Amino acid sequence: DAIHDNPRVHGILALHEGSVTAMAMGYTQASLAPAVMLVHLGAGLAQSLGQLINAWFGGLPVVVITFAGDTGSFADRINLDLDHSFGPTSISAPFTKASWTVIEPEGLPQAIHRALRTAVTPPAGPVHIAVYDRSLDDRPVTTDIIEGEIGNVRAGGPSEAEVDTIARVLQDAERPVLYIGDGVWKSGAGDQVAALAQYLGAPIAGDTRSVSMKHPLHCGSLDEAVAALDPDSIACIGAPQKGSGVPQDFRPFQGATGVVALGSAVEYTTCVPGVDLAVLADERQTTQRVLQALQNTTDPNSFAQRRAWVLEQSAALRAERGKAARGVKAGQSTVRPWRVAEYLDEALERLGGGLITTEQFSLPLSSLGGPDGAGNNVYLPPPGGSEGYGVGAPIGLKLAAPDRPVVGLVGDGSLYFADSGIWTSVHHKIPVLYVVPNNQAYGIVAGYYGQAAPAMSESGVYAGVALQGIDPVKIADGYGMEAMRVEEESGLQDAVDYGLKTVQDEGRPFLLDIRVPLGLPAGGRPATPYHLSTSTPLPSQLDSPRT
């Protein structure tokens, strides 16, 4: 009742717990403000786990509230709840930073306040509160509601000796690389990192949210930058080293003679191989102080030659990616993906810059940018690889940033995974522009098949990956959202402009279904699916001999 009667608290309704979690993640990605989500008993929690793993992987401050039944005092099996042998937070434990079980409803305000502070304290991450369902009965509960803001919790600053050591490593290096991760945007250090890179003439690699991939000094992934630039020093800033669980995960660091790791949480320093100095400190404070130390002790002209070389190398890498992107031929009734990426980016820049969530792999976003600067668009990659983020995330993002254009780039496979989220944007009149680069396939899976499945790659026939016969426009229409299909490049600009005008001027969500070339390896074609009505029937257990 207290929440219902509070005019400052608004509930956003979704039809699936995975969508709820994606929306909460999108909300936190605007500025790292915490989001609170509510799902039902153990079954609802289980439904949310596919996205909760993304929130955990991305270190996003989402507070999950669920309810739990008493499986010990009376019946030990309750519908929709966990087995009596497991606690109400047991299945969320691998995907949360902390969890609590609340028995007494009077303690709920304090538990929520504690959860919010825990979620935003570095390293940020999801927190789970399981509330026993006695709080849902008709017994009146009187408690103290906690007023006020949660506030920012920041790590401390580095010592003078640490600042001097980092500055010296970067100054003495011939080919330093700044390898950045999500700790940069979470601490608000993006501008400081860009300024440090500009002063030193140092390339940036890694995260594209913290410093835009369109920045002239951004050279792409760490692997790409290392292969092109052969760095002798790597400064890791808020970058937890992630990989594939193979020895090659550490290969980018093997050629560096100086490795520094700094970040606001221990996870940013523990998995960096060959580290010479690990600094547990706020990324923004540390980067700013290192820059000031260099400015006080060095001549900026001394880095001019390196700066010019790095700009040249970065431009060459971007041109190489662009050439590969432009090599994709337009098929019949399709639009080339690079055309979509470039025009959408330009259209949003004309509006002053937009926020773009991405869960798609058709559009070559890494080829965007150039010498003119990073622009104002912010691309938010999915925080993890569990599918289902792309529809809900832009809804939460728009709620957190109502004054900026928000676009959800969602692959067709990702759309079908969580299309019920469309209803939420219509129901609550949340003006998000969904852009669906529709390649009618699970393109990533098809690509792996092309590498690892000889029968498919040799025959060119790919099974289990084609998504033909599904119409995103009709799906959107069924949820009450206006949508448009684009099959010719001549109609692309008008369609994007119309979609942006709809969401910006009319305050309505809109969906663009843009048909791009089929997402199978070159020359590939879909296999004929099994049809029960025309194929040999599968063996039936009813016909099996009894033993």
N, C-alpha and C positions, 0 to 999 in steps of 0.2 A: 504493500500500500504506500509506503514512504517513497518508493521509486515512482510508482504510478502517479502520485500526486505532485511530484517535483517537476516544475515546468522546464527545468534545465536538463533533465534526463530523458532521452528519447530512445525507445526501443526500435531496432531494425530487424524485421522478421525475414527469415530465410526458410527455405523448404527442406534443406538438408544440412546436417551438422558440418560436413566438409565445406560447404559454402559459407557457413557462419565463420569458420576458422579462417578461410581465405579473406573474407571481408575484414576480420579483425587484424590480420597481417597487413593488409593494404593500408588500414588506418594508421598503424604504427610506422609504416614506411615513409609517411609524410615528414615526420619530425621526431620520431622515436617517442612520442607521447604514448602511454600505455593504453591498451584496448581491453575491454572486459567482454567476455562472451559467456553465454548461458546455454548449456545443453542439458538433456534430461538425465536419466539414470545411466547405468553402465552401458546399455546398448547405445545411447546417444554419444557417450564418450568414445566408444569403440568406432562409431561412424566418423568421428572427427579426427581420428589418429592419422589418416592419410595426409592431412594437411598440418596437423600438429607437429609431425616430423619436420616439415618445412620451417615452421616457426622456430623449432629447436635448432635446426641446422643454420638458420639465418640469424639466430640470437635476437629474436624479436620479443618485446615485452607484452605478451598476451597473457591475460589472467583468465583461466578457464574455471567456471563454476559449474559443478554438477551436483546432483542429489544422490543419496545412497539410502537404501533400506536396511533395516535391522535383520540380518540373517543369522543371528546368534540366539536371541532371546526366545523366539517362537519358531516359525517355519524357517528352514535353512535354505530354501530356494524361493526366490521372489522373481516374478516375471520382469523382464527387461533389466535385471540387475546382475552383478557379478556373483560367481559362486562363493559360498560361505568360506571357502578356504583361502580366499584372496581379499585383501583389503581394498577399500573403494578407490585408492589412488595407485593400485599396483600396476595396472596396464598403461598408465600414463607416465610412470616413473622413467622409462628410457628416453622420453621426449620432453622432459621438463627440468627446469633448474631446481625447483623445490616444490613441495606439496604439503598440504595440511588437511586433516580431517576435523571438521567442526561438529561437535556433538550438541552443544548448547546454543540455541538460536540467539541468545543474548550476546554471544561473543562474535557474531558474524561481522559487525562493523570493524572491529579490531583486526579480525582475520583478513578481511578484504584490504584494509589499509596496509597491513604488513605485506600482503601479497603484491600490492602495487609498488611499494618501495623496493621489494626484492626483485621484481621484474625489471625495473629500470636501472638498478645498481649494476655497474660493470662487473663481469660481463652480462649484459642484458639477456633475457631469455624468458620463455614461458613458465608460468607458475599455475599449479592446479589446486583448487580448493574443493573438497568433497564435503557437502553439508548433509548431515543425516536428516531424513525427511520429516522428522517431528516438527521442523519449522514450518511445514506445510499444513499442519492440522489447524483446527479452529481455536486453539488456545491463544489468547492475546499475549503478545510479547512486547515488553517495554525495554528499551535499550538506548544508549547514547549514540546518536549519529555523529560521526567525525566530520567536521567541516574543514575546508582549507585545501590548498594545493599540495600535491605530492612533492614538487620541487625537483630540481636536477641534482643528481648525485654524480660527482666527477671523481676520477682518480687524481692523485697528487701530481706535482711537477717533478722534473728530473733534478738531479744535483748538478752543480756547476761542473764537476769533473765529468759527468756523463755527457753534458752538452758539449764540452770541449772535445771529448773523444769522438763523438759522432761528427762534429764539424771537421775534425782533423781527417777522419777516414774519408769523408766526402771530398775534402779539399785535395788530399794527396792522390786520390784515385784518378786514373786516366779516363776510364769509361764506367762511371757509376750508374746504377739503375735504382730508381725509387719504386719499390714493389709495394703497392698499397692494397688494403683490404677494407672490409666494412667498418673497421674501427675508425677509419678516417671520416666517413660521413656521420657516424654515430656521435663522434666528438665534435663535429662541426669544423673539421680541419681541412676541408677541401681547398679553400682559397689559400691557406697557408702552404699546403703541399704544392699547389700550382705555382705559387710565388717562389718557393724554394727551388723547384725544377727550373723555372725560368732564369733565376739568378745563376744557378750552377751550370745551366745548359745540360741538364740531366734528363734522360728519358723517363717517362712514367709507364709502368706496366701493372696489369692486374685489374682491380675493380673499376667499373665504368660508371657507377653511381657517384662515387666520391669525387672523381674528376672525369668529366665527360669524355667518351671515346672520340668525340669530335675535336678535343683539344689538340693543337698542333704538335704537342710533345708526347701525346699518348701513343704508345707503340703496340698496344694490344695485350695479349696474354703474356705471362712471364716466359713461357716456353718460346713464344714468337719473338719477344724482345731479346732473349738470350741468344737464340740462333742467329739473329741478324746483327747484334751489337757486341757480342762476346764480352760482357762486363767483367771488370776486375774487382768490382765492389758492388754489393747489393745491400741497400738499406730497406728493411721490411718495416712498414709503418701500419700498425693495426691490421696485419695480414696473417690470419691463421693459415698455416700451410696445409692445403687439402690436396688430395690426390685420388688414386684409384687402388691403393693398397698394393702397389708393385714397386720394385726397386727404382724404377724410372721416376718416381715421385720426387726424388731428391736430386735428380740429374741437373736441373738448372743452377744449382749452387756449387757444382763440382769445380767449375773453373774460376770461381771468385776467391781472391786471397783475403778479402775483408768482408765480413758479414755482420751486420748490426740488426737487431730485432727490438722494436719498441712498441708498446701498446698498453692499454689501460687494464688489461686482464692477462693472467698468466698464459692463457691459451694462445696468445699472440707471440709468445716467445719460446714455448717448450718444444715445438716440433720443427724448428728451423735448423737444418744440419750445418755444422761447422760454424756456429755462431761465436763471434769474438766478444760481443757485448750485448747483453740483454737488459733492457731498461723497462721497468714496470712503472709507467707514468702516462698521463693524459697525452693523447696524440697531438691535440691542438697546441697545448702549452709547449710541448717539447719541440715540435716543428717550428713554431714561432721563435723560440729561443735559439735554436740552431741557426735559423736564417739570420737573426740579429748578430750572432757571434761571427758568422761568415762576413756579413756586411761590415762589421767593425774591424776585421783583420785582413780582408782581401780586396783586391781591385776587381770590380765586376768585368772589366775589359779583359781580364786574364782568362775568362771562360768563353769569350766571344767565338773563338774558332770552334770550340767543342759544341757550343750552342748551334752554330750554323750547320755543323755536321749532323747533329741529332735531328734537327728539323728536316734535313735532307733525307735521312734514313727513315724517319717517321712518315714523310710524304711518299717515299718509295714503297713502304709497306702498305700504306693506304691505297696507293695506286695499284699495287699488285692484287689486293683484295677486290678493288673496284673492277679490275680487268676480269677477274674470275667471275664476279657477279654479273657483269655485262655479257659474259659468254653464254649465259642461259638464253636459249632461243624461245621466242614467243610461239606457242602452239596455237592451234585453231581455238578461237573463243577463249583465250587466256591473256593475262597481263603479266609482263615480266616483273619478277619480284623487286628488282632494284628500282624500277620506276615507282612502285608503290612506296618503298622506303624513302626515296628522295623527295617525292612530292608531299607526302604526309609530313615529313620533317620540315620542309619549307613552309607549308601552310600553317603549321603550329608556330614556327618562328615569327611569322607575320602577325600572329595574335599576341606576341610578347613572350612566347614559350609555354610549352605544356608539360604535363606529367604523363609518362607513358609506361604502363606495366606491360611486361612481355612474357608470354608463354607460347612461343612459336619459334620455328627454326627455318622458315622459308625466306623471310626477308633478310637481306645481308646488311644488318645494321652496323657492322664493324667497318664497312666501307664509307660511312658517312663522315663528313667533316673535311677540313682542309686548312689552308693557311689563314683563313679569315677569323679564326677563333672558335671557341667551344660553343657559342650560341647559348640560348636560354632553355632549351629543351632538356628535361631530365628523364633518362631511361632507367627504369627500375627492373632489373632482372629478377626472375623468381628466386626466392631465398633458398630453395632446395629443388630436388628433381622429381618430387612426387607430384604426379599430374592432378590437376583440378584447381590450380591457383588462379588461372587467368580470367575467369568470369567474375569471381567474387572480389578479387583484390582491387580492381579499379573502383568498385562501389565504396569500399572502405576508404580508399585514397581520396575520392571526391568528397566524402563526408568530412575528412580532415583538412582538405584544401578546397573549399567551395568556390574560391575566386579564381582558380586556374583551370584551363581546359584539361580534361582527363581523358585519355585514350587507353583502351584495353586492346592490345595486340594479342589475339587469341587464335592459335591454330585450330583448324576444324576438328581435329581429334580432341583437343583440350576443351573446345566448346561442348562437344557431345558428352564429355565426361561430367560436366557440371552445369548443364544448360538451365537448370531450375533457378540459378542465380539471376537470370534475365528477369524473371518475375519480380524479384526484389527491387530491381532498378525501376521497373514500371510502377509497382505498387507504392513505392515511396517517392516517386518522381525524382530520381537521382540521375541527372543528365550526363551520362557516360556515352562516349562514342566507341562502340565495339568495331574493330576492323579485323576481319577474319581472312587471312591469306589462305585460301581454300585449295590445297593441293590434293584433296580427295584421297589421302593416305596417311598412315603413321610413318612419316618420312624418315625419322631417326631410326626406327626399328628396321625399315626397309634397307637403310644404309648399312646397318650391321649385318643384315642377311646377305647383302652384296659382298661383304668382306668374309663372312664366316660360314656361309651355307653354299657349298659348291654346286649342289643340284640346282639351286635357284639362280645363282650368278651365271652358271654355264648355259642354262636354258633361257634365262631372261624372264622366267615366269615366277612371280612372287605371290606367296600364299599368306593369308592372315593379316595383311597390312592395308589392303585397299578399303576405302570408306566411301564407295560410290553409292548413289541412290539416296543420299540424305540431303535435305534442303534446309540450310540455315535460315533462309528467308521465311519459310513456312514455320519453322520452329519459333522464330522471333514473333511472327504474326500470331501464333497460338498463345503466346504470353502477353499479347497486347502491345508489342513494340513495332514501330515502323522500321522497315528494312528495305534494302536495295541490293540487287545483284549487279556486279560489274564484270563484263566479259571481254571488253575491248579497251585498249589503251586510250582511244580517242574519248572515252567517257569517264576516264579516271578522275581528272581534275574536277569536273563538275560534280561528280559524286562525292568526293572528299569535301569539297566546299559546302555542298548541301548538308552533309552530315554534321560538319562543324557548326554551320549556321543553326541547324535544328537544336543541337545541344546548348549552344551558347545563347542564342536569341530567344528560343522558345522554351528552354528548360526541360526538354524531353530527351530520354535516351534514344539512341539510334544504332542500327547495325548495318555494316557494309559487308556483304559477301563478295569478296574479290577472288575470282577464279584465276589461279596461277598454274603453271605447268604441273603435270602429274608428279607426285613426290616419290617416284621410284628411281632406282639407279638408271643411268642412261640406257635407253633401248628397252627398259623393262616394261612388262605388262602384267596386269592382275591375273592371278589364277582363277579358274572357274570355281566358285565356292561349292561346297557340298550342299545338295538339295535333297531333303528327305523324300519329297514326293516323286523324284525321278531317279533316285539312286538306289543301289542295293541296300535293303534295310540293314541296320546295325543288329548284331546279335541281341536277342532279348533274353533277359533272365528268366522270363516265364517259360521259355523254350528249353532252358538248360536242363540236362538230366539231373535228377535228384540223387544225392549220395547219402 
